[in-house]
Amino acid sequence: MTTLTAARWQMTLTLAFHIVFAAIGIGLPLLMVIVEGLWLRTGGGHYLALARKWAKATGVLFAVGAVSGTALALELGLLWPEYMKLTGAVVGHIFGLEGYAFFVEAIFIGLYLYGWERLEPRTHWWCGVVIAASGMASGVLVLGVNAWMQLPIGFELLEGKVVVTDPIAIFKQSGWFHMALHSTLSCYIAVSFAVAAIYSLGWLRGRRDAAVRGAIKVAMAVGAAAAVVQPLSGDFLAKFVFQTQPVKFAAMEGQFRTERGAPLRIGGWPDTASGETRWAIEIPGGLSYLATRDPSALVPGLDGIPQSDRPNVELTHLAFQAMVGIGMLLVAVSIWFWGACWRRRDVALVSRWVLRAVTVCGPLGFIALEAGWVVTEAGRQPWVINGVMRTADTVTPAAGVPAMFFGFSVLYVVLGATVVVLLRRLRHSPAERAD
C-alpha cells in the first residue's frame, strides 16, 4: 500500500466514522430540547424520562465524537502538510471558531447533565437550547471550510506566499449557505429517523407506554419536516454545483457528452470506457431543466475533460443516486406516517405496516448522509482544493503511513464497540421518573 493510498483510506475511514457522531451532536440535542420543553408545558413525566435518557446518550456520543474529532485534526496535520499550510493561512480562523463552538457545547452539556436538580427548570432547558445551537453552529462553521475547498476564494498566491484578501469571503457565497443548510437538514433527518426506528421497534415488540409513543411522534415530526424541505435545499445546491463545478455535476449525473436537452437519469451505471451511462431511466430534457429551468439548455459533459482531471464517475454517480433515492423514500414514509395519523388519529401508532416502514428507514438517513459526503468529496477529486491543489501533491513524504492507518482502524473498532456496549446499557436502564 502506497503512502497516498494509505493516507486517503485513513481519511475516508476517519471521516466516515466521525460524521456519524457529528450528526448526532447536531440532531439529538434538538430532540432532547423538544421533549424537555413538552415536559415543562404539559407536566408529562414520560417527556422528562425521555429528556433524561437522551441527555445521557448525548453525553456519551459527544465524548466519542470528541475523540474521533481529535484524531481527525491530528491526521490532517500529519498526512496533508501542504494542504494545512494553505488552508491554515486562509480559513484557519474558521477552524478556530468551530473549536470555540465545540467548547461552548461541551460546557453546557456538563451543566445540562449535572443541573437537573441544581438549576431552575427553565434555566436548565435554556442550557439545552445552547447545546443544540452550538452543535449546529459547529457543523455550519466546518461547512464553511469545506465550501471553501469546493470554491477557493479570498486569497492570492504571490511568489509562493499566501496572501489573504478577504477572510470571510466564503461566507459571502451562496454555496456555503446551501451546503450548510443541506448538511444540517441531513443530520436532523438521520438522527430523527434513527430514534423513531428504535422506538417503533420497541412498539412492535410490545412496549406501548407513553414514552415510546411520545418519542416516535417527536422524532417523526422533526424528521418529516426536515425530509420534506430537503429536496428544495438539494435543488438549490445542485444548481450551484452546476454553475461552479461542472465536472462534479457531470459525474453526479453520469453526463459524458456535452449536449443540449440533456436527459435526467434515474439509476444506471456509468461506463467510462464507452462514455455512456447504461441501464438508466432517462427523462428527455430533464437534467437541462433542473439545472437551468430551460429544457433545451446546454449541459457540459465529461467529454472535454482529460481523464487525469476526472473524479471517480462510478462512485460519484452511485452515491448521488443513493442519496436522492433514500431522500425521496424518507419523504414518502413521512407522508404515509402523518397521513395515517391525520386520518385515523392515533391508529397509525398501532398500524404494524407503518411502524415497520419507519423501523426499516432507521439506518437509511445515515446511509444518505454518508453518500452525500462521498458525492461532495469524491466528486471534487483529483483536487483537494478545487483547481488549486491536487490531493497527490499534498500528502506527506514521511514513511509509516500504512502502519498508522491500521493503528487508527483498531482505534475506531474499539470506539465503535464501546459505543454499542454503553448504549445497550443505557437502553435497558430503568426510566427516570418525574419529580
C-alpha positions in Angstrom: 0.0 0.0 0.0 1.5 3.3 -1.1 1.6 6.4 1.2 -1.0 8.2 -0.8 -3.4 5.2 -0.8 -3.0 4.7 2.9 -3.5 8.4 3.7 -6.6 8.5 1.6 -8.1 5.4 3.1 -7.3 6.7 6.6 -9.1 10.0 5.9 -12.0 8.1 4.4 -12.3 5.8 7.5 -11.9 8.7 9.9 -14.5 11.0 8.3 -17.0 8.2 7.7 -16.7 7.3 11.4 -16.7 10.9 12.7 -19.6 12.2 10.6 -22.0 9.9 12.4 -21.1 11.4 15.8 -21.0 14.9 14.4 -24.6 14.4 13.1 -25.8 13.0 16.4 -24.3 16.0 18.1 -26.4 18.3 15.9 -29.6 16.3 15.8 -30.1 14.6 19.2 -29.9 17.8 21.3 -32.7 19.3 19.3 -34.9 16.3 20.1 -33.8 16.5 23.7 -34.8 20.1 24.0 -38.2 19.5 22.4 -39.2 16.7 24.8 -38.0 18.7 27.9 -40.0 21.7 26.6 -43.0 19.4 26.3 -42.5 18.3 29.9 -42.3 21.9 31.0 -45.5 22.7 29.1 -47.6 19.6 29.9 -46.0 18.1 33.0 -45.9 14.7 31.4 -43.5 12.5 33.3 -42.7 10.4 30.2 -41.3 13.5 28.4 -39.0 14.1 31.4 -37.8 10.4 31.2 -37.0 10.8 27.5 -35.1 14.0 28.1 -33.0 12.4 30.9 -32.2 9.3 28.8 -31.4 11.3 25.6 -29.2 13.6 27.7 -27.1 10.6 28.8 -26.9 9.4 25.2 -25.8 12.9 24.1 -23.1 12.9 26.7 -21.7 9.5 25.7 -21.8 10.1 22.0 -20.3 13.6 22.4 -17.3 12.2 24.2 -16.7 9.6 21.4 -17.1 12.3 18.8 -14.5 14.4 20.6 -12.0 11.5 20.4 -12.6 10.9 16.7 -12.5 14.6 16.0 -9.2 14.9 17.8 -7.9 12.0 15.7 -9.1 13.8 12.6 -7.3 17.0 13.5 -4.1 15.0 14.1 -4.4 13.2 10.8 -4.8 16.4 8.8 -1.6 17.8 10.2 0.4 14.6 9.9 -0.8 13.4 6.5 -1.5 16.5 4.5 1.0 19.2 5.5 0.9 21.2 2.2 -2.9 21.3 2.4 -2.8 22.5 6.0 -0.2 25.2 5.1 -2.6 26.8 2.6 -5.8 26.1 4.5 -4.5 27.3 7.8 -3.5 30.6 6.3 -6.8 31.3 4.6 -9.5 29.7 6.7 -7.7 28.6 9.8 -9.8 31.1 11.8 -12.9 29.3 10.8 -11.5 26.1 12.4 -10.8 28.2 15.4 -14.4 29.4 15.6 -15.6 25.8 15.2 -13.4 24.9 18.2 -15.0 27.7 20.2 -18.5 26.4 19.4 -17.3 22.9 20.4 -16.1 24.1 23.8 -19.4 26.0 24.4 -21.3 22.8 23.6 -19.1 20.8 26.0 -19.5 23.3 28.8 -23.3 23.3 28.5 -23.5 19.6 28.2 -21.9 19.4 31.6 -24.3 22.0 33.0 -27.2 20.1 31.5 -26.2 16.6 32.8 -25.4 17.8 36.3 -28.0 20.5 36.6 -31.3 18.5 36.7 -31.8 19.1 40.5 -29.5 22.1 40.8 -30.9 24.5 38.2 -34.4 26.1 37.9 -36.3 24.0 35.2 -36.5 26.7 32.6 -32.8 27.7 33.1 -32.0 24.0 32.7 -34.0 24.0 29.4 -32.1 27.0 28.1 -28.9 25.1 28.7 -30.2 22.5 26.3 -31.0 25.2 23.8 -27.4 26.4 23.9 -26.2 22.8 23.3 -28.5 22.4 20.3 -27.5 25.8 18.9 -23.7 25.4 19.4 -23.8 21.9 17.9 -25.5 23.3 14.8 -23.1 26.2 14.7 -20.1 23.9 14.9 -21.3 22.0 11.9 -22.1 25.1 9.9 -18.6 26.5 10.5 -17.0 23.3 9.4 -19.0 23.5 6.2 -17.5 26.9 5.7 -14.1 25.3 5.3 -15.5 22.6 3.1 -17.3 25.1 1.0 -14.0 27.0 0.6 -12.4 23.7 -0.6 -15.0 23.5 -3.3 -14.8 27.2 -4.2 -11.4 28.6 -3.0 -11.6 32.4 -2.8 -10.4 35.2 -0.7 -6.7 34.7 -1.2 -3.8 35.1 -3.7 -0.6 33.2 -4.3 2.2 35.7 -4.8 5.7 34.3 -5.3 4.8 31.2 -3.4 3.3 33.0 -0.5 -0.3 33.0 0.6 -1.9 36.5 0.8 -5.4 36.6 2.3 -7.5 39.2 0.6 -10.9 38.6 2.4 -11.0 36.3 5.5 -14.8 35.9 5.3 -15.1 35.7 1.5 -16.6 32.2 1.6 -19.5 33.3 3.8 -20.5 35.8 1.2 -21.1 33.0 -1.3 -24.5 31.3 -1.6 -22.7 27.9 -1.9 -21.7 27.9 1.7 -25.3 28.6 2.8 -26.7 25.9 0.6 -24.1 23.4 1.8 -24.7 24.3 5.5 -28.5 24.1 5.1 -28.4 20.8 3.2 -25.9 19.2 5.7 -27.8 20.4 8.8 -31.1 19.1 7.5 -29.4 15.8 6.7 -28.3 15.5 10.3 -31.8 16.2 11.6 -33.2 13.6 9.2 -30.6 10.9 10.0 -30.9 11.3 13.8 -34.7 11.7 13.9 -35.4 8.6 11.7 -32.9 6.5 13.7 -34.6 7.5 17.0 -38.1 6.9 15.5 -36.9 3.5 14.3 -35.6 2.4 17.7 -38.9 3.3 19.5 -41.0 1.9 16.6 -39.2 -1.4 17.0 -39.9 -1.3 20.8 -43.6 -0.6 20.0 -43.8 -3.6 17.6 -42.2 -5.8 20.4 -45.0 -4.8 22.8 -43.7 -1.6 24.5 -46.8 0.6 24.4 -46.1 3.1 27.1 -46.4 6.9 26.8 -42.7 7.4 26.5 -42.4 5.2 23.4 -45.4 6.9 21.9 -44.1 10.4 22.6 -40.6 9.5 21.2 -42.0 8.3 17.9 -44.2 11.3 17.4 -41.5 13.9 18.3 -38.8 12.2 16.2 -41.1 11.8 13.2 -42.2 15.4 13.5 -38.6 16.7 13.2 -37.6 14.0 10.7 -40.6 14.6 8.4 -40.3 18.4 8.5 -36.6 18.2 7.5 -37.2 15.5 4.9 -39.9 17.5 3.1 -37.7 20.6 3.0 -34.5 18.7 2.0 -35.4 18.3 -1.8 -35.7 22.1 -2.1 -32.4 22.6 -0.4 -30.8 19.9 -2.7 -32.2 21.6 -5.8 -30.6 24.9 -4.9 -27.3 23.2 -4.1 -27.3 21.2 -7.3 -27.8 24.4 -9.3 -24.9 26.0 -7.5 -22.7 23.0 -8.3 -23.7 23.2 -12.0 -22.6 26.8 -12.1 -19.3 26.4 -10.2 -18.2 22.8 -10.5 -19.5 21.5 -13.9 -17.1 18.4 -13.8 -18.6 17.3 -10.4 -22.1 17.9 -11.7 -21.4 15.8 -14.8 -20.1 13.0 -12.7 -23.1 13.1 -10.4 -25.5 12.8 -13.3 -23.4 10.4 -15.4 -23.3 13.0 -18.2 -20.5 12.1 -20.5 -21.4 14.2 -23.6 -21.9 17.9 -23.8 -25.3 18.4 -25.2 -28.5 20.4 -25.2 -31.6 19.0 -23.8 -29.6 16.6 -21.6 -31.8 13.9 -20.1 -32.3 13.3 -16.3 -31.0 9.8 -15.5 -32.6 7.7 -12.7 -30.3 4.9 -11.8 -27.9 3.5 -14.3 -24.2 2.6 -14.3 -21.6 4.9 -15.9 -19.4 3.1 -18.4 -16.3 5.2 -18.6 -14.8 3.1 -21.5 -17.8 3.7 -23.8 -18.6 7.2 -22.4 -22.3 6.4 -21.6 -24.4 5.6 -18.6 -26.1 2.2 -19.1 -29.4 0.9 -17.9 -30.6 4.3 -16.7 -34.2 5.5 -16.9 -33.9 8.8 -18.9 -36.3 11.7 -18.9 -35.6 13.8 -22.0 -34.5 17.4 -21.2 -34.9 16.7 -17.5 -31.4 17.5 -16.5 -31.2 20.7 -18.6 -34.4 21.8 -17.0 -33.4 21.1 -13.4 -30.1 22.8 -13.9 -31.2 25.9 -15.7 -35.1 25.8 -15.9 -34.6 25.5 -19.7 -35.2 22.0 -21.1 -33.1 22.8 -24.1 -30.1 24.3 -22.2 -26.5 23.2 -22.8 -25.1 20.9 -20.1 -21.3 20.3 -20.2 -20.2 16.7 -20.1 -17.0 14.9 -19.3 -16.0 14.6 -22.9 -13.9 17.7 -22.8 -12.1 16.8 -19.5 -8.9 14.9 -19.5 -9.0 11.5 -17.7 -6.5 12.8 -15.2 -8.8 15.6 -14.1 -12.0 13.5 -13.8 -13.3 12.2 -10.5 -14.4 8.6 -10.0 -17.6 8.8 -12.0 -19.0 5.4 -11.0 -18.6 6.2 -7.3 -19.9 9.7 -7.5 -22.9 8.8 -9.6 -23.8 5.8 -7.4 -23.5 7.8 -4.2 -25.6 10.6 -5.7 -28.3 8.3 -6.8 -28.4 6.5 -3.4 -28.6 9.9 -1.6 -31.5 11.1 -3.7 -33.3 7.8 -3.7 -33.2 7.5 0.0 -34.3 11.1 0.5 -37.4 10.6 -1.6 -38.2 7.3 0.2 -38.0 9.1 3.6 -40.3 11.8 2.3 -42.8 9.1 1.2 -42.7 7.4 4.6 -43.1 10.7 6.4 -46.2 11.5 4.4 -47.5 8.0 5.0 -47.0 8.2 8.7 -48.5 11.6 9.3 -51.3 11.0 6.7 -52.3 7.9 8.8 -52.2 10.0 12.0 -54.3 12.7 10.5 -56.9 10.2 9.0 -57.1 7.9 12.0 -55.9 10.0 14.8 -53.6 7.6 16.7 -54.4 4.4 14.8 -51.1 4.9 12.9 -49.2 4.0 16.1 -50.8 0.6 16.2 -50.5 0.0 12.4 -47.8 -2.5 12.1 -47.1 -1.7 8.5 -46.5 2.0 9.2 -44.1 1.2 12.1 -42.4 -1.5 10.1 -41.7 1.1 7.4 -40.3 3.6 10.0 -38.1 0.8 11.5 -36.7 -0.1 8.2 -35.9 3.5 7.5 -33.9 3.8 10.7 -30.4 3.5 9.2 -31.2 5.0 5.8 -30.8 8.6 7.0 -27.2 7.9 8.0 -26.5 6.0 4.8 -27.8 9.0 2.8 -25.6 11.3 4.9 -22.5 9.2 4.2 -23.5 9.1 0.5 -23.8 12.9 0.4 -20.3 13.2 1.9 -18.9 10.8 -0.8 -20.5 13.0 -3.5 -19.0 16.1 -2.0 -15.5 14.8 -1.6 -15.1 12.2 -4.3 -16.7 14.5 -6.9 -14.1 17.1 -6.2 -11.1 14.8 -6.9 -8.4 14.8 -8.0 -8.3 18.2 -6.3 -8.2 18.6 -2.5 -8.7 22.3 -3.1 -10.6 22.7 -6.3 -8.5 23.9 -9.1 -5.6 25.0 -6.8 -4.0 21.9 -5.2 -4.1 18.3 -6.1 -4.5 15.6 -3.5 -1.4 13.7 -4.6 0.7 16.9 -4.2 -0.3 17.4 -0.5 0.4 14.0 1.0 3.3 13.7 3.5 6.6 12.3 2.3 7.1 10.6 5.6 7.2 6.8 5.9 5.0 4.7 8.2 1.6 5.9 7.0 0.2 2.4 6.2 1.0 1.3 9.8 -0.7 4.4 11.1 -3.8 3.6 9.0 -4.1 0.1 10.6 -3.4 1.6 14.0 -6.2 4.1 13.7 -8.5 1.4 12.3 -8.1 -0.5 15.5 -8.9 2.7 17.5 -12.2 3.1 15.6 -13.2 -0.5 16.1 -12.6 -0.1 19.9 -14.6 3.2 20.0 -17.4 1.6 18.0 -17.6 -1.4 20.3 -17.6 0.9 23.3 -20.4 2.9 22.0 -22.5 -0.2 21.3 -22.0 -1.5 24.9 -22.7 1.8 26.5 -25.9 2.5 24.5 -27.2 -1.0 25.2 -26.7 -0.5 28.9 -28.4 2.9 28.7 -31.3 1.4 26.6 -32.0 -1.2 29.2 -31.6 1.1 32.2 -34.8 1.9 34.1 -36.6 5.1 33.0 -36.3 8.0 35.3 -39.5 9.3 36.9 -40.6 13.0 37.0 -40.2 14.7 40.3 
